[in-house]
């Protein structure tokens, strides 16, 4: 199956890779959902909403700074590195990620569409347009005030907020000859709709996951196993 998928990728003018929490969990990044997920301690609506930030910005920031510190302790794995090599070695390879940890960038990927934003980027909560990128070191941020007088917030998509990057993501998958979906449960919309959109446009859908998901039965190929093992093997074959 690896060789078959590799042949599809070689023949495709455009390849899109869509990654979810599974690839980063292999590096040790705590996940939101599933056994051991961060949400065992906190319900989503307690911290990851605009309302929670308005009520208790200090608590929300404390949680995000804790997350930053945990993420800074881990490294991109062989799956992240394989995707970066694809982008560096051939034209027409795009990356869409649901992850906010920045591990793809640290691996060398460029121009990724970060569907849910980044914990390393902050923006003005008052809407003045200011945005800046912090270094992924895990060092505590000391200033939470914007020059306009408003507060700064993590530049991530919270529950109840629109997914501004979804139109750009749809445009990418509509052009894809192959869509490789890595480490995502494929149940949270609107991102879960992307493989179906690509398939309707004639793309081959390849799932890389350690377990069966909602996408398994409709994928053209399923590569069962950790991304850190499957993606390097696929990179070598393609």
C-alpha positions in Angstrom: 0.0 0.0 0.0 2.9 2.4 0.7 4.2 1.9 -2.9 0.7 2.5 -4.3 0.2 5.7 -2.4 3.7 6.8 -3.3 2.9 6.3 -7.0 -0.2 8.5 -6.6 1.8 11.2 -4.9 4.5 11.1 -7.7 1.8 11.5 -10.3 -0.1 14.3 -8.6 0.6 17.9 -9.5 -0.6 19.0 -6.1 -0.4 17.1 -2.8 -2.0 18.4 0.4 -1.2 17.1 3.9 -3.8 17.7 6.7 -2.5 17.0 10.2 -4.3 16.7 13.5 -3.4 16.1 17.2 -2.2 12.6 16.6 1.1 13.6 15.0 2.0 16.0 17.8 0.9 13.5 20.5 3.7 11.2 19.1 6.1 14.0 20.1 4.6 14.2 23.6 2.3 17.1 23.2 -0.8 16.6 25.4 -4.0 16.3 23.5 -7.4 17.8 24.1 -9.5 14.7 23.5 -9.0 11.1 24.3 -7.4 9.3 27.2 -4.9 11.6 29.0 -6.2 14.6 27.2 -6.0 18.1 28.7 -9.7 18.3 28.9 -9.8 15.7 31.7 -9.0 18.6 34.0 -10.9 21.4 32.3 -14.0 21.5 30.2 -13.5 23.4 26.9 -16.0 26.1 27.8 -14.1 26.9 31.0 -11.0 28.2 29.3 -11.0 28.2 25.5 -13.8 30.7 24.8 -13.9 34.5 24.4 -16.3 34.7 27.4 -13.8 32.9 29.6 -11.1 35.3 28.6 -13.3 38.3 29.3 -14.1 36.9 32.7 -10.7 35.6 33.8 -7.9 36.6 31.4 -5.3 35.7 34.0 -6.5 32.2 34.3 -6.7 31.7 30.6 -3.2 33.0 30.1 -1.9 30.9 32.9 -3.2 27.8 31.1 -1.8 28.8 27.8 1.6 29.6 29.3 1.5 26.2 30.9 0.8 24.7 27.5 3.6 26.6 26.0 6.0 25.3 28.6 5.0 21.7 27.9 5.2 22.1 24.1 8.7 23.7 24.4 9.9 20.5 26.1 9.2 18.4 23.0 10.7 18.1 19.5 9.3 17.6 16.1 9.2 13.9 15.3 10.1 12.0 12.1 6.5 12.5 10.8 6.9 16.3 11.0 10.3 16.1 9.4 9.0 13.9 6.5 6.3 16.5 5.6 8.9 19.2 5.7 11.1 17.2 3.3 8.2 16.8 0.9 7.8 20.6 0.8 11.5 21.2 0.4 12.1 18.6 -2.3 9.1 19.2 -4.6 6.8 21.9 -5.6 3.0 21.7 -5.1 3.0 20.2 -1.5 0.8 22.2 0.9 0.3 21.7 4.6 -2.9 22.3 6.6 -2.7 21.7 10.3 -5.2 21.8 13.1 -2.4 21.9 15.6 -1.4 25.1 17.4 2.0 23.9 18.7 4.3 25.2 16.0 6.1 21.8 15.6 5.7 21.9 11.8 7.5 25.2 11.6 10.3 23.9 13.8 10.6 20.9 11.6 11.1 23.2 8.6 7.7 23.3 7.0 6.8 26.6 5.4 3.6 28.5 4.6 1.4 26.1 6.6 -2.2 27.1 7.0 -2.7 26.9 10.7 -6.4 26.3 10.9 -6.7 26.9 14.6 -3.9 29.5 15.0 -0.8 29.2 17.1 -0.1 29.3 20.8 3.1 31.2 20.0 1.4 34.1 18.4 -0.6 36.8 20.2 -2.9 39.5 19.0 -4.9 42.4 20.3 -8.1 41.3 21.9 -9.6 44.7 21.3 -9.2 44.3 17.5 -6.7 47.0 16.7 -4.9 44.6 14.3 -1.7 44.1 16.3 -0.1 40.7 16.2 3.3 39.3 17.1 5.1 36.0 17.2 6.8 34.8 20.4 9.8 32.5 20.3 8.9 28.9 21.0 11.1 28.7 24.1 8.4 28.3 26.8 9.7 31.4 28.6 6.9 33.3 30.4 5.4 36.2 28.6 5.8 39.3 30.7 3.5 41.8 28.9 -0.2 41.2 28.2 -1.1 44.8 27.2 -1.4 46.1 23.7 -0.1 49.6 22.8 -3.7 50.6 21.9 -4.8 50.1 25.5 -6.4 46.7 25.0 -5.3 43.3 26.2 -3.3 40.7 24.3 -4.8 37.2 23.8 -3.4 34.0 22.3 -4.0 34.0 18.5 -5.9 30.7 18.5 -9.4 29.9 17.5 -11.6 29.5 20.5 -15.0 27.7 20.7 -17.7 29.9 19.2 -15.3 31.8 17.0 -15.2 31.4 13.2 -12.5 29.5 11.4 -11.1 32.3 9.3 -8.6 30.0 7.5 -11.2 27.5 6.3 -11.7 29.2 2.9 -8.0 29.1 2.1 -8.0 25.4 3.2 -10.9 24.6 0.9 -9.1 26.2 -2.0 -6.1 24.1 -1.4 -7.9 20.7 -1.2 -10.0 21.6 -4.2 -6.8 21.6 -6.2 -5.3 18.5 -4.7 -4.6 15.3 -6.6 -3.8 13.5 -3.3 -4.9 14.5 0.2 -3.0 12.8 3.1 -4.9 13.0 6.3 -2.6 12.4 9.4 -3.6 11.8 13.0 -7.0 13.4 13.1 -10.3 11.9 14.2 -12.1 13.5 11.2 -15.2 14.3 13.2 -14.9 18.1 14.0 -16.4 20.3 11.4 -15.8 22.3 9.3 -12.3 20.7 9.0 -13.8 17.2 8.8 -15.5 18.2 5.6 -12.2 18.9 3.8 -11.5 15.2 2.7 -15.0 14.9 1.3 -14.6 18.2 -0.6 -11.3 16.9 -2.0 -12.7 13.5 -2.9 -15.6 15.1 -4.8 -13.0 17.0 -6.9 -11.3 13.7 -7.8 -8.5 13.6 -5.2 -7.2 10.4 -3.7 -7.7 10.4 0.1 -5.0 8.7 2.2 -5.5 8.2 5.9 -2.5 7.8 8.2 -3.6 6.9 11.7 -3.0 4.5 14.5 -6.7 3.7 14.8 -9.9 3.6 12.8 -11.7 6.9 12.3 -14.8 8.4 10.6 -12.6 8.7 7.5 -11.4 5.1 7.3 -14.4 3.7 5.3 -14.3 6.4 2.7 -10.5 6.8 2.2 -8.9 5.4 -0.9 -6.0 4.0 1.1 -5.4 3.5 4.8 -1.9 3.4 6.2 -2.3 2.1 9.8 0.5 3.1 12.2 2.2 6.1 13.8 2.9 9.1 11.6 6.6 9.0 12.8 6.9 5.6 11.1 4.5 5.7 8.2 5.4 9.1 6.8 9.2 8.5 6.5 8.5 5.2 4.8 6.1 7.0 2.4 8.7 9.8 1.8 11.3 7.2 0.9 9.0 5.5 -1.5 7.8 8.6 -3.2 
